[in-house]
């Protein structure tokens, strides 16, 4: 018997496989980023960066209101 939907079934199966692979890849990327972030935060450089960002942010008057992430990124570029 001739299957009229053979090409469509093949495309659907390949799309399902691609979606599963993309999900696995995304999960692995997230786990890798989480691990790298934890390692950086617990490193001496990360601790010094957080301390410097917190001290600068705490020392500035409230009218400047610079976010800690902006200060941390500027300090990180200096290292």
N, C-alpha and C positions, 0 to 999 in steps of 0.2 A: 504494500500500500504506500502511496506517495504521501509524504508529510509536507504540507504546505507551510508549516510554521517552523521548519527545521532551522532556518537562518535566524529567525527571531528567538528561538529557544537558545541557540548558541550565543547570541548577543546578550541575552538575559543572564545566562550562566557566567559569561565573562565579566559582565558588569557586577554581578554579585561577588565574584572573586576579587575584582578590583576594589570594591567597597570594603570588603573584609581586610584586604591588605592595607588600605588607607587608614582604617581604624587602628590596626595593629601598629602601623608606623607612627600615627599621632600619639598613641599611648606611650610608645617607646621614647618619642621626642619629649613628651611631658615628664616622664620619669627621669630622663637624662638632665633636663633643665632643672628639675627639682633637686636632684643630687648635686649638681654643680652649684646651685644657689646655697644649699646647706653647707657645702664645703667652703665656699667663699665667705659666708657669714661667720663660720667658726674659725676661719684662718686669722692670723694676726693682722693682715692687711684689712680684712673685712671689719674686724673689731675696731681698728684704728680709724677706718673710714666712718663707721657709725658714730664713734665717739666725736670725731671732728665735726661731722654734720650736725650732731646734736648740740655740741657746744656752740657752734656758729649760729644755729637756728635759735638757741636759747639766749644768746648774747645780743641778737638783733632786736631792735624795737619792733613792736607788733605792726607798725605801719608798713614795714617792708614785706612781711608775711611771705617769705620765700619757702617753698616746700623743701622738705628734707631730701626728697629724691633728687631734686635739681642740684642741691648742694652736694649730695653724695656723688652724683654723676660728674660734677665739676672736679671734685677731689679725686675721683677715680681716674679721670683723664690726666691729672697731675702726676700720678704714680706711674 
